[in-house]
């Protein structure tokens, strides 16, 4: 784990490091945890990008619903 980028990069957070370690071990994260991370990433992307038009809102909604639906179906 000491060779991972998130370990030696002072700009990376504990969550970055933890995610990198868990991703290194297949099966360490449950599918629901991975999908929740994907859902949070969609939200973060559009939070940074800004929802400034109906077309961007529709784009966000489509991406959000794809991940949310899969998560709810588990």
N, C-alpha and C positions, 0 to 999 in steps of 0.2 A: 504494500500500500504506500510505502514511502516513495515509490517511483512514479506515482500518479501525479498528473499536473496539478490537480486541486490541492494536493498536499503541500507543494512547494510554492505555489502562487499566492502571495499575500492578498491579492485582490479577490480571491475566491472565498466563498463562505463555507461554513461547516456543512450546510445543506448540499452545496456543490460537491464537496468531498465525499459525503455520505452517498450521494447519488452515484458518483463515479465508482466507488467501491462496490456498491450493490449491483451496478450494471456489469461489473467485472465478473460476477458470479451468476451464471445463468440460473434462473429459477429462484433467486434470492428475493425478488420482489413478486408479489402476487400480481396477477393481471389487473385486478382492480386498482392497485396502487399505481401501476404504470399508466393506466387510463386516467386516473385522477390527475396525475402529473401532466398528461397530455391536455386535459381539460383546463387546468390552470395555465398552461402555456398558451392555449388559444386566447384565454381571457387577457393574459399579460400582453400578448402581441397586439391585440386591438386596443388595449388601454394605452399602450405607447403610441400606436399608430393614430388613434383617435377615430371616433365614429362621426364623421362630418357630413355624411350623405346617406340617403336611403340605400344606395347600392352597396356602400361599405357595411351598413347595418345588416343588409341581407346576406352579404358575404360572411360576416361574423356569425349570424344566426345559423347558416348552413354548416359551417365548420363546428360550431358549438354543439349543434344537435347531433351530428354524426358521432361525436365522442360521447356525449351525454346519453344518447339512446343505447349505445353499446354498453355503457357503464350500468344503466338501469336494467338492462336485460340479464345482467349477471346474477 
